[in-house]
Amino acid sequence: MSVLQGKKVLLLVTAGIAAYKTASLVRLFIKKGAEVQVIMTPNAHNFVTPLTLSTLSKKPVYTQFFEGKTGEWNNHVDLALQSDYVLIAPATSNTLSKMADAEADNLLLATYLSAKTTVFFAPAMDLDMYKNPYNQENIKKLQQKGDILIPPNKGELASGLEGEGRMAEPEEIVSFMEGFIKKELLFSGKKIMITAGPTFEAIDPVRFIGNHSSGKMGFELARTAEKLGAEVILITGPTCQKLSRSSSIRRIDVLSSQEMSQAVFTFYSQVDIAIMAAAVADYRPETVSENKIKKEDDSFFLKLVKNEDILFNMGKRKEHQFLVGFALETNHEEENALEKLKKKNLDAIILNSLQDQGAGFQTETNKITIFDKEKKKEIFDLKTKDKVAEDILKYIYNRI
């Protein structure tokens, strides 16, 4: 999945011949899963039509502060603050100069000056214009402010000259932005393994021993880790949870605790972080009937044997990994969680208490307390599980 998936990109189009490339640029952003809002300067309409960019972005294109027919105000502050990233492409010498001097004589510039997020700009102009010392000074001024330059290419220019000043190609712009964003992400270059869901321990071909885990917490952790730049391996027991088609998460489906153990130790040595959110069965039937067991007697006795303690064995084999476990408790919660933390050689343990309303299995929310190796605890409020996943991963990031 692209790091642009689900992001809101504000594309600011100025009046340069390279504006024709913005049609391809919008399409590429959409293919990456981004949402694109376009603002144009009035003169940019001479190079690419608002209808084209509106059709491709599936959003209205804005140019004026007020819509002439309706008198509706296009709020430049809202347009800026609602975006995740701002891109000025093409960025002409005229617009760069006004950006550097904080001029706001059109909607595009007023929106740019209201932006609080990362701003990228892709210059496009003739060779001598680009090399002009005043233009170079403006570019440096913008970079010192924190705006990110997407360097122009060398090549044939509109004037017929050859040299620097040709706007980067749409594919290059998108790739540049993705690369920059990845470097800014918390877990860029890290590999994280996450387990999720229950395990089913077969009694016969029809019945099994299981639990109420939905897998939602583990899946939210996987989605969030991916958004934060990690390479994610998700090992999941039976669940209705799904990943988006564009996700790059490597999903491995297992059924039993033995299958989960095999999958975990296939990848454990390769990962930097392991978060064990699955609710693995502690016991399994000693024998599994080949045929469906018939209801005959008034009582039925099932002999269980203990499953391998996957987390314990991960703690024993731990080398470089940051190992995180979960503890779902109903009584003596903190005492039991701290015992598990020590016994299994964890770097952190996340406590869920079924005494807390809104926490536990098959809920949209969770309430957690995290303990580190020194038994220091951090308590979090009740939140939706996607927000809990963010809290957990930020907690881990601050300790690795």
C-alpha positions in Angstrom: 0.0 0.0 0.0 1.2 3.5 -0.8 1.9 5.9 2.0 -0.4 8.2 0.2 -3.4 5.8 0.7 -6.2 7.7 2.4 -4.2 11.0 2.4 -5.7 14.3 1.3 -3.5 16.1 -1.2 -4.1 19.7 -2.0 -2.8 20.4 -5.5 -2.1 24.0 -6.4 -1.8 24.6 -10.1 -0.2 27.8 -11.5 0.1 29.2 -15.0 2.9 27.4 -16.7 3.0 25.2 -19.7 3.8 22.2 -17.5 0.3 22.6 -16.1 -0.8 20.1 -18.7 1.0 17.4 -16.7 -1.3 17.9 -13.7 -4.0 15.7 -15.4 -1.6 12.7 -15.2 -0.5 13.8 -11.7 -4.1 13.8 -10.4 -4.7 10.3 -11.9 -1.5 9.0 -10.2 -2.5 10.3 -6.8 -6.0 8.7 -7.2 -4.4 5.4 -8.1 -2.3 5.6 -5.0 -5.5 5.9 -3.0 -5.2 9.6 -2.2 -8.0 12.2 -2.2 -7.1 15.2 -4.4 -8.4 18.7 -4.1 -7.3 21.1 -6.9 -7.0 24.9 -6.7 -5.9 26.8 -9.8 -4.8 30.4 -10.5 -7.1 32.1 -13.1 -4.3 32.1 -15.7 -3.7 28.4 -15.2 -7.0 27.8 -17.1 -5.1 28.7 -20.3 -3.0 25.5 -20.0 -5.4 22.9 -18.5 -9.1 23.2 -18.0 -10.8 23.0 -14.6 -13.3 20.5 -16.1 -10.4 18.1 -16.8 -9.0 18.2 -13.3 -12.4 18.2 -11.7 -13.4 15.1 -13.7 -10.2 13.3 -12.7 -10.3 14.3 -9.1 -14.1 13.9 -8.8 -14.1 17.2 -6.9 -14.9 20.8 -7.8 -11.9 22.9 -8.8 -11.5 26.2 -7.0 -10.1 29.4 -8.5 -11.9 32.4 -6.9 -12.5 33.4 -3.3 -16.2 33.7 -4.2 -18.3 31.7 -6.6 -19.8 34.2 -9.1 -23.2 32.6 -9.5 -23.9 31.6 -5.9 -21.7 34.0 -3.9 -20.4 31.0 -2.0 -17.1 31.7 -0.2 -14.3 29.2 -0.8 -12.7 29.2 2.6 -8.9 29.1 2.0 -8.2 28.4 5.7 -10.4 25.3 5.7 -8.9 24.1 2.4 -5.4 24.3 3.8 -6.1 22.8 7.2 -8.1 19.9 5.8 -5.1 18.6 3.7 -2.4 16.2 4.7 0.0 17.5 2.1 0.2 20.5 -0.2 1.8 20.4 -3.7 2.4 23.4 -5.9 2.9 22.1 -9.4 3.9 23.7 -11.6 5.5 26.4 -9.4 6.2 29.3 -11.7 8.8 32.0 -10.9 6.0 34.5 -10.4 4.2 32.3 -7.8 7.5 31.4 -6.1 8.3 35.1 -5.7 4.9 35.7 -4.1 5.1 32.7 -1.9 8.5 33.9 -0.6 7.1 37.4 0.1 3.9 36.1 1.7 1.7 37.8 -0.9 -1.9 36.6 -1.2 -3.5 38.2 -4.2 -5.4 35.0 -5.2 -7.1 32.0 -3.6 -4.1 29.7 -4.4 -1.6 31.9 -2.5 -3.9 32.6 0.4 -4.4 28.9 0.8 -0.7 28.2 0.6 0.0 30.8 3.3 -2.7 29.1 5.5 -1.1 25.7 5.3 0.3 24.1 8.4 1.2 20.7 6.9 4.2 19.7 4.7 4.4 21.7 1.4 6.1 20.4 -1.7 6.8 22.6 -4.7 7.9 21.6 -8.2 9.4 24.6 -10.1 8.8 24.9 -13.9 10.3 27.7 -15.9 12.9 28.4 -18.6 16.6 27.9 -17.9 17.6 31.5 -17.4 14.6 32.2 -15.2 15.4 29.2 -13.0 19.1 30.2 -12.7 18.3 33.8 -12.0 19.8 34.7 -8.6 16.6 36.3 -7.3 14.7 33.2 -8.2 17.3 31.0 -6.5 17.1 33.2 -3.5 13.3 32.7 -3.3 13.7 29.0 -3.6 16.2 29.0 -0.7 13.9 31.2 1.3 11.1 28.7 0.9 13.3 25.8 1.8 14.5 27.6 5.0 10.8 28.0 5.9 10.4 24.3 5.6 8.9 23.8 2.2 10.3 20.9 0.2 11.8 21.4 -3.2 11.1 18.8 -5.9 14.1 19.5 -8.2 13.3 20.2 -11.9 14.8 18.1 -14.6 17.2 19.0 -17.3 15.9 18.7 -20.8 14.1 20.5 -23.6 12.2 23.6 -22.4 9.2 25.4 -23.9 11.6 28.0 -25.4 13.5 25.4 -27.3 16.5 25.7 -25.1 18.1 22.7 -23.3 18.8 22.9 -19.6 17.5 22.9 -16.0 13.9 24.1 -15.4 11.7 21.4 -16.8 9.2 20.3 -14.1 9.7 16.8 -12.8 7.5 14.2 -14.5 4.3 13.2 -12.6 5.7 9.8 -11.8 8.8 11.4 -10.4 6.8 13.8 -8.3 4.7 11.1 -6.7 7.7 8.9 -6.1 9.6 11.8 -4.5 6.7 12.5 -2.2 6.3 8.9 -1.2 10.0 8.6 -0.5 10.0 11.8 1.7 6.9 10.7 3.6 8.4 7.2 4.3 11.5 8.8 5.8 9.3 10.9 8.1 7.3 7.8 9.3 8.0 6.4 12.7 8.6 2.8 11.6 10.2 3.3 8.2 12.7 0.5 7.6 11.3 -1.6 10.5 9.6 -5.0 10.2 6.8 -5.7 12.7 5.1 -9.0 13.3 1.6 -8.9 14.8 -0.7 -11.8 15.8 -4.5 -11.4 15.9 -7.7 -13.3 16.6 -8.4 -16.6 18.4 -7.2 -20.1 17.7 -9.5 -23.0 17.2 -8.6 -26.3 18.7 -10.4 -29.2 17.0 -12.5 -31.7 18.9 -13.8 -33.4 15.8 -14.4 -32.4 12.2 -17.3 -30.2 13.3 -16.5 -28.9 16.8 -13.7 -26.9 18.4 -12.5 -25.1 21.5 -12.2 -21.4 20.9 -12.8 -18.0 22.4 -14.6 -14.7 21.7 -11.6 -12.8 20.2 -12.7 -10.9 17.0 -9.1 -10.0 15.9 -10.1 -6.4 15.6 -7.3 -5.1 17.9 -4.6 -7.0 16.1 -5.9 -5.9 12.7 -6.0 -2.2 13.8 -2.4 -2.6 15.0 -1.4 -4.0 11.6 -3.1 -1.2 9.7 -1.6 1.5 11.9 1.9 0.0 11.7 1.6 0.0 7.9 0.5 3.6 7.9 3.5 4.5 10.0 5.9 3.0 7.4 6.5 -0.5 8.8 6.7 -3.7 6.8 4.0 -5.8 8.5 3.5 -9.5 8.9 0.1 -10.3 10.3 -0.5 -13.8 11.6 -4.2 -14.3 12.3 -6.5 -16.9 13.6 -10.0 -17.3 12.2 -11.7 -13.9 11.9 -14.1 -11.9 9.8 -11.6 -9.0 9.8 -10.4 -7.9 6.3 -7.6 -5.8 4.9 -8.0 -3.4 2.0 -7.0 -4.7 -1.5 -4.3 -2.0 -1.7 -2.7 -3.1 1.6 0.9 -4.3 1.5 0.5 -6.2 4.8 1.6 -9.8 4.5 -1.4 -11.8 6.0 -0.9 -15.4 7.1 -4.0 -17.3 8.2 -3.8 -20.1 10.7 -6.3 -22.1 12.6 -4.8 -23.7 15.7 -2.2 -22.7 18.2 0.3 -25.1 16.7 -0.1 -23.5 13.3 0.3 -20.1 14.9 3.5 -21.2 16.6 4.9 -22.5 13.4 4.1 -19.3 11.5 5.5 -17.1 14.4 8.8 -18.8 14.5 9.1 -18.8 10.7 9.4 -15.0 10.9 10.4 -14.2 14.4 14.2 -14.0 13.8 13.6 -11.5 10.9 11.5 -8.9 12.7 12.4 -5.9 14.8 9.2 -5.8 16.8 6.6 -8.5 17.7 3.2 -7.6 19.1 1.3 -10.7 20.3 -2.3 -9.6 20.3 -3.8 -13.0 19.5 -5.9 -14.9 22.1 -4.1 -18.3 21.8 -5.9 -21.2 23.4 -4.0 -22.5 26.5 -5.2 -26.1 26.0 -6.3 -28.4 23.1 -8.0 -31.8 23.1 -5.5 -34.7 23.6 -7.1 -36.6 20.7 -9.2 -35.4 17.8 -11.9 -37.6 16.6 -11.8 -38.4 12.9 -15.6 -38.5 12.8 -18.3 -36.3 14.3 -18.9 -37.3 17.9 -22.5 -38.4 18.4 -24.7 -37.3 21.3 -25.2 -40.5 23.2 -24.4 -40.3 26.9 -25.7 -37.8 29.4 -22.1 -36.5 30.0 -19.0 -36.2 27.9 -15.5 -35.9 29.2 -12.8 -34.3 27.1 -9.1 -34.6 28.1 -7.1 -31.5 27.4 -3.4 -31.1 27.1 -1.5 -27.8 27.4 -0.5 -26.0 24.3 3.0 -24.6 23.7 3.4 -21.2 25.3 4.3 -19.3 22.2 5.0 -16.0 24.0 7.2 -17.7 26.6 9.3 -19.4 24.0 9.6 -16.1 22.1 10.9 -14.5 25.3 13.5 -17.3 25.6 14.7 -16.9 22.0 14.6 -13.1 22.0 17.7 -11.5 20.6 17.2 -8.0 19.1 13.4 -8.0 19.0 11.2 -5.7 21.1 8.6 -8.1 22.4 5.1 -7.0 23.5 2.4 -9.2 25.0 -1.2 -8.7 26.0 -2.9 -9.7 29.2 -6.7 -9.9 29.4 -7.6 -10.2 33.0 -10.7 -10.4 35.2 -9.2 -10.2 38.6 -5.8 -9.2 40.3 -5.2 -7.5 36.9 -2.0 -5.6 37.5 -0.4 -8.4 39.6 -1.1 -11.0 36.9 0.1 -8.7 34.1 3.4 -8.0 35.9 4.0 -11.6 36.6 3.5 -12.4 32.9 5.8 -9.5 31.9 8.6 -11.0 34.0 8.0 -14.7 33.4 7.9 -14.3 29.6 10.8 -11.8 29.3 8.7 -9.1 27.6 9.7 -5.6 26.9 6.2 -4.3 27.5 2.8 -5.8 28.4 -0.6 -4.3 27.5 -3.3 -4.9 30.2 -6.9 -5.2 29.3 -9.4 -5.6 32.2 -12.8 -7.1 31.6 -13.8 -5.0 34.6 -13.5 -1.9 32.4 -16.7 -1.2 30.4 -16.0 -1.0 26.7 -12.8 -3.1 26.8 -12.1 -6.7 25.7 -13.3 -8.9 22.9 -15.7 -7.9 20.1 -16.0 -4.3 21.0 -15.2 -1.2 19.0 -13.3 0.3 21.9 -10.6 -0.6 24.3 -9.0 0.7 27.5 -5.4 -0.3 28.2 -2.6 0.1 30.7 0.9 -0.5 29.5 3.8 -1.7 31.8 7.4 -1.6 30.8 10.3 -3.8 32.1 10.8 -1.5 35.1 7.1 -2.0 36.0 6.4 1.6 35.2 2.8 2.0 33.9 1.0 4.3 31.6 -2.7 4.4 31.7 -4.8 5.3 28.6 -8.4 6.4 28.4 -11.2 4.4 26.7 -10.8 4.9 22.9 -11.7 3.3 19.7 -9.4 0.5 18.8 -7.7 2.4 15.9 -6.7 5.1 18.3 -5.6 2.5 20.9 -3.4 1.1 18.1 -1.8 4.5 17.6 -1.1 4.8 21.3 0.5 1.4 21.5 2.7 2.0 18.5 3.8 5.4 19.6 4.6 4.0 23.0 6.8 1.3 21.4 8.5 3.8 19.1 9.6 5.9 22.2 11.2 2.8 23.7 13.0 1.2 20.8 
